[in-house]
Amino acid sequence: DFLPTQTKDIRDTLARQVLSRLQRVNVPILIEGSETVEVPTSIFLRESANSTQVLVLIHGFDSSCLEFRRLIHELEQNQEFSGWTLIAVDILGWGFTEKPPSMLCGPDEKTTHMWCTLKEMFPGTRFHLCGASLGGNLAIQCALSFPNDVQSLTLIAPAVSGEQTGEKTPVQQAFLELLRPIGVEILKSRPLRAMAQKMAYFDKSYATDEFLQIGRLHTFMSSWKESQLLFLRLGGFAVRQRIPHLSTPMLVIWGAEDEILNIREGLRAFEGLDPKQCKIETIPRCGHVPHVEQPHAVA
């Protein structure tokens, strides 16, 4: 079993259902020169026989595919998706996907790993990508890099607020300086995650200890600490300025009461796109994670 021992403490029914269906696949990735490494990749997979439609769920920053547990339940109950293959992939270095020691863990490596996973499992397929928060940025990066292989994009509160250059901002640099003496372990601490969790929801009753445990379960993986530091040092996904170059049909979903990202600034990134190509939906009385707070509306 590749899951951390703390998995036994999870009581949430939907989380346990997803955990019981997680599997690991070894994905070969070519790195510097001609060296190939195999990445033990954690996925949730619901296959449909003879399906040509594949929906890919991509989680956010320092999270796992467990954040889609409520949306997965809704999609599996939805007749419109009964003939679709559904896959949620844990991003390299996050979730339950371990980073091999010889690999970096920046945005380029995370994008390459995601795409290699999908093409390894579904060669010749065109994908529907659904990314939440920073997972939306990764989905955008895939659509920009492989436009002929992406049928559609669904972006849930993508992390495109503000100017993103891919370089560290003064705030990020100061944050890294703070982490050096304290240690990256602070990022999995209960107080910090409890504060972030409370900000993530409009309905604060979702900010429970059980949801907190689910959200930090992946931080007990052996490569989490190194992967987190590497990503923070290498910078984020620089996609905002490239959004006008997207040709993929897309749906942008945003909780109207998002306290994590500035919704007005975020939606401004999509203003120049043809409304026939890009549809925008805001969900009232909802925060940064509509797929957790209002999964039925998202589905």
ZINOR-V380154 format. One record per residue. N is the residue number from 1. SS is DSSP state (A for helix, B for strand, O for the rest). PHI is phi as a letter, one per 20 degrees, with the letter a starting at -180 (NA if undefined). PSI is psi in whole degrees, -180 to 180 (999 if undefined). Layout:
n=N ss=SS phi=PHI psi=PSI
n=N ss=SS phi=PHI psi=PSI
//
This chain:
n=1 ss=O phi=NA psi=128
n=2 ss=O phi=e psi=-4
n=3 ss=O phi=e psi=152
n=4 ss=O phi=f psi=156
n=5 ss=A phi=f psi=-24
n=6 ss=A phi=f psi=-10
n=7 ss=A phi=g psi=-33
n=8 ss=A phi=f psi=-19
n=9 ss=A phi=e psi=-9
n=10 ss=O phi=f psi=128
n=11 ss=O phi=d psi=-20
n=12 ss=O phi=g psi=126
n=13 ss=A phi=f psi=-48
n=14 ss=A phi=f psi=-37
n=15 ss=A phi=f psi=-43
n=16 ss=A phi=f psi=-36
n=17 ss=A phi=f psi=-44
n=18 ss=A phi=f psi=-45
n=19 ss=A phi=g psi=-39
n=20 ss=A phi=f psi=-18
n=21 ss=A phi=d psi=2
n=22 ss=B phi=f psi=144
n=23 ss=B phi=c psi=162
n=24 ss=B phi=d psi=132
n=25 ss=B phi=c psi=141
n=26 ss=B phi=e psi=117
n=27 ss=B phi=d psi=116
n=28 ss=B phi=f psi=132
n=29 ss=B phi=c psi=132
n=30 ss=B phi=e psi=123
n=31 ss=O phi=d psi=-163
n=32 ss=O phi=h psi=130
n=33 ss=O phi=m psi=-123
n=34 ss=O phi=c psi=15
n=35 ss=O phi=f psi=132
n=36 ss=B phi=d psi=131
n=37 ss=B phi=d psi=151
n=38 ss=B phi=d psi=126
n=39 ss=B phi=d psi=117
n=40 ss=B phi=f psi=104
n=41 ss=B phi=d psi=129
n=42 ss=B phi=e psi=128
n=43 ss=B phi=c psi=153
n=44 ss=B phi=d psi=131
n=45 ss=B phi=c psi=126
n=46 ss=B phi=c psi=102
n=47 ss=O phi=e psi=145
n=48 ss=O phi=d psi=132
n=49 ss=O phi=f psi=135
n=50 ss=O phi=m psi=19
n=51 ss=O phi=f psi=138
n=52 ss=O phi=d psi=-3
n=53 ss=O phi=d psi=120
n=54 ss=B phi=c psi=118
n=55 ss=B phi=d psi=125
n=56 ss=B phi=d psi=124
n=57 ss=B phi=d psi=125
n=58 ss=B phi=c psi=115
n=59 ss=O phi=f psi=176
n=60 ss=O phi=e psi=-168
n=61 ss=O phi=g psi=130
n=62 ss=O phi=l psi=50
n=63 ss=O phi=c psi=-163
n=64 ss=O phi=b psi=174
n=65 ss=A phi=f psi=-8
n=66 ss=A phi=f psi=-22
n=67 ss=A phi=f psi=-15
n=68 ss=A phi=e psi=9
n=69 ss=A phi=g psi=-42
n=70 ss=A phi=f psi=-35
n=71 ss=A phi=f psi=-40
n=72 ss=A phi=g psi=-44
n=73 ss=A phi=g psi=-44
n=74 ss=A phi=f psi=-44
n=75 ss=A phi=f psi=-36
n=76 ss=A phi=f psi=-19
n=77 ss=A phi=e psi=-13
n=78 ss=O phi=e psi=119
n=79 ss=A phi=f psi=-28
n=80 ss=A phi=f psi=-26
n=81 ss=A phi=d psi=12
n=82 ss=O phi=f psi=-29
n=83 ss=O phi=e psi=8
n=84 ss=O phi=e psi=149
n=85 ss=B phi=e psi=134
n=86 ss=B phi=d psi=126
n=87 ss=B phi=c psi=135
n=88 ss=B phi=d psi=127
n=89 ss=B phi=d psi=130
n=90 ss=O phi=f psi=126
n=91 ss=O phi=f psi=147
n=92 ss=O phi=g psi=124
n=93 ss=O phi=n psi=-9
n=94 ss=O phi=c psi=177
n=95 ss=O phi=l psi=-139
n=96 ss=O phi=d psi=22
n=97 ss=O phi=e psi=113
n=98 ss=O phi=e psi=142
n=99 ss=O phi=e psi=123
n=100 ss=O phi=f psi=147
n=101 ss=O phi=g psi=-30
n=102 ss=O phi=e psi=-2
n=103 ss=O phi=d psi=147
n=104 ss=O phi=f psi=178
n=105 ss=O phi=b psi=40
n=106 ss=O phi=e psi=-174
n=107 ss=A phi=g psi=-37
n=108 ss=A phi=f psi=-44
n=109 ss=A phi=f psi=-38
n=110 ss=A phi=f psi=-40
n=111 ss=A phi=f psi=-46
n=112 ss=A phi=g psi=-44
n=113 ss=A phi=f psi=-45
n=114 ss=A phi=g psi=-47
n=115 ss=A phi=f psi=-39
n=116 ss=A phi=f psi=-38
n=117 ss=A phi=f psi=-48
n=118 ss=A phi=f psi=-44
n=119 ss=A phi=f psi=-29
n=120 ss=A phi=f psi=-40
n=121 ss=A phi=e psi=-33
n=122 ss=O phi=c psi=67
n=123 ss=O phi=f psi=139
n=124 ss=O phi=m psi=7
n=125 ss=O phi=e psi=146
n=126 ss=O phi=d psi=132
n=127 ss=B phi=d psi=152
n=128 ss=B phi=d psi=115
n=129 ss=B phi=d psi=132
n=130 ss=B phi=c psi=111
n=131 ss=B phi=d psi=139
n=132 ss=B phi=d psi=131
n=133 ss=O phi=l psi=-121
n=134 ss=A phi=f psi=-24
n=135 ss=A phi=f psi=-28
n=136 ss=A phi=f psi=-39
n=137 ss=A phi=f psi=-42
n=138 ss=A phi=f psi=-40
n=139 ss=A phi=f psi=-41
n=140 ss=A phi=f psi=-44
n=141 ss=A phi=f psi=-41
n=142 ss=A phi=f psi=-43
n=143 ss=A phi=f psi=-34
n=144 ss=A phi=f psi=-38
n=145 ss=A phi=e psi=-32
n=146 ss=O phi=c psi=60
n=147 ss=A phi=f psi=-30
n=148 ss=A phi=f psi=-13
n=149 ss=A phi=d psi=5
n=150 ss=B phi=d psi=116
n=151 ss=B phi=f psi=-39
n=152 ss=B phi=b psi=159
n=153 ss=B phi=c psi=133
n=154 ss=B phi=d psi=119
n=155 ss=B phi=d psi=117
n=156 ss=B phi=d psi=108
n=157 ss=O phi=l psi=58
n=158 ss=O phi=f psi=149
n=159 ss=O phi=e psi=64
n=160 ss=O phi=d psi=8
n=161 ss=O phi=f psi=134
n=162 ss=O phi=n psi=171
n=163 ss=O phi=e psi=128
n=164 ss=O phi=d psi=117
n=165 ss=O phi=d psi=-12
n=166 ss=O phi=n psi=-14
n=167 ss=O phi=e psi=158
n=168 ss=O phi=f psi=132
n=169 ss=O phi=f psi=166
n=170 ss=A phi=g psi=-35
n=171 ss=A phi=f psi=-44
n=172 ss=A phi=f psi=-41
n=173 ss=A phi=f psi=-42
n=174 ss=A phi=f psi=-37
n=175 ss=A phi=f psi=-43
n=176 ss=A phi=f psi=-40
n=177 ss=A phi=f psi=-37
n=178 ss=A phi=f psi=-38
n=179 ss=A phi=f psi=-29
n=180 ss=A phi=g psi=-51
n=181 ss=A phi=f psi=-32
n=182 ss=A phi=e psi=-39
n=183 ss=O phi=n psi=146
n=184 ss=A phi=f psi=-14
n=185 ss=A phi=g psi=-25
n=186 ss=A phi=f psi=-27
n=187 ss=A phi=f psi=-16
n=188 ss=A phi=d psi=9
n=189 ss=O phi=f psi=148
n=190 ss=A phi=f psi=-45
n=191 ss=A phi=f psi=-44
n=192 ss=A phi=f psi=-44
n=193 ss=A phi=f psi=-32
n=194 ss=A phi=f psi=-40
n=195 ss=A phi=f psi=-45
n=196 ss=A phi=f psi=-39
n=197 ss=A phi=f psi=-42
n=198 ss=A phi=f psi=-36
n=199 ss=A phi=f psi=-25
n=200 ss=A phi=f psi=-23
n=201 ss=O phi=d psi=143
n=202 ss=O phi=f psi=-46
n=203 ss=O phi=e psi=102
n=204 ss=A phi=f psi=-10
n=205 ss=A phi=f psi=-15
n=206 ss=A phi=f psi=-16
n=207 ss=O phi=e psi=66
n=208 ss=O phi=e psi=165
n=209 ss=A phi=f psi=-34
n=210 ss=A phi=f psi=-45
n=211 ss=A phi=f psi=-33
n=212 ss=A phi=f psi=-43
n=213 ss=A phi=f psi=-42
n=214 ss=A phi=f psi=-42
n=215 ss=A phi=f psi=-22
n=216 ss=A phi=d psi=5
n=217 ss=A phi=g psi=-41
n=218 ss=A phi=f psi=-18
n=219 ss=A phi=f psi=-7
n=220 ss=A phi=e psi=4
n=221 ss=O phi=f psi=149
n=222 ss=O phi=f psi=-30
n=223 ss=O phi=e psi=4
n=224 ss=A phi=f psi=-47
n=225 ss=A phi=g psi=-51
n=226 ss=A phi=f psi=-42
n=227 ss=A phi=f psi=-40
n=228 ss=A phi=f psi=-46
n=229 ss=A phi=f psi=-41
n=230 ss=A phi=f psi=-45
n=231 ss=A phi=f psi=-43
n=232 ss=A phi=f psi=-36
n=233 ss=A phi=f psi=-32
n=234 ss=A phi=e psi=-11
n=235 ss=O phi=n psi=174
n=236 ss=O phi=e psi=-169
n=237 ss=O phi=e psi=116
n=238 ss=O phi=e psi=86
n=239 ss=O phi=d psi=-17
n=240 ss=A phi=g psi=-48
n=241 ss=A phi=f psi=-15
n=242 ss=A phi=e psi=-3
n=243 ss=A phi=g psi=-39
n=244 ss=A phi=f psi=-17
n=245 ss=A phi=e psi=-4
n=246 ss=O phi=f psi=137
n=247 ss=O phi=d psi=-3
n=248 ss=O phi=f psi=136
n=249 ss=B phi=g psi=138
n=250 ss=B phi=b psi=154
n=251 ss=B phi=c psi=126
n=252 ss=B phi=d psi=123
n=253 ss=B phi=d psi=132
n=254 ss=B phi=b psi=135
n=255 ss=B phi=f psi=129
n=256 ss=O phi=f psi=-20
n=257 ss=O phi=d psi=35
n=258 ss=O phi=f psi=121
n=259 ss=O phi=d psi=-6
n=260 ss=O phi=e psi=-48
n=261 ss=O phi=d psi=150
n=262 ss=O phi=f psi=108
n=263 ss=A phi=f psi=-39
n=264 ss=A phi=f psi=-45
n=265 ss=A phi=f psi=-37
n=266 ss=A phi=f psi=-46
n=267 ss=A phi=f psi=-25
n=268 ss=A phi=f psi=-26
n=269 ss=O phi=f psi=-19
n=270 ss=O phi=d psi=4
n=271 ss=O phi=f psi=-34
n=272 ss=O phi=f psi=-4
n=273 ss=O phi=e psi=150
n=274 ss=O phi=f psi=128
n=275 ss=O phi=g psi=-24
n=276 ss=O phi=f psi=-25
n=277 ss=O phi=e psi=-37
n=278 ss=B phi=c psi=114
n=279 ss=B phi=d psi=138
n=280 ss=B phi=d psi=129
n=281 ss=B phi=c psi=128
n=282 ss=B phi=d psi=141
n=283 ss=B phi=d psi=116
n=284 ss=O phi=f psi=156
n=285 ss=O phi=l psi=47
n=286 ss=O phi=b psi=144
n=287 ss=O phi=e psi=-143
n=288 ss=O phi=f psi=-18
n=289 ss=O phi=c psi=72
n=290 ss=A phi=g psi=-31
n=291 ss=A phi=f psi=-16
n=292 ss=A phi=e psi=-46
n=293 ss=A phi=f psi=-40
n=294 ss=O phi=c psi=64
n=295 ss=A phi=f psi=-31
n=296 ss=A phi=f psi=-41
n=297 ss=A phi=f psi=-38
n=298 ss=A phi=f psi=-43
n=299 ss=O phi=f psi=999
//
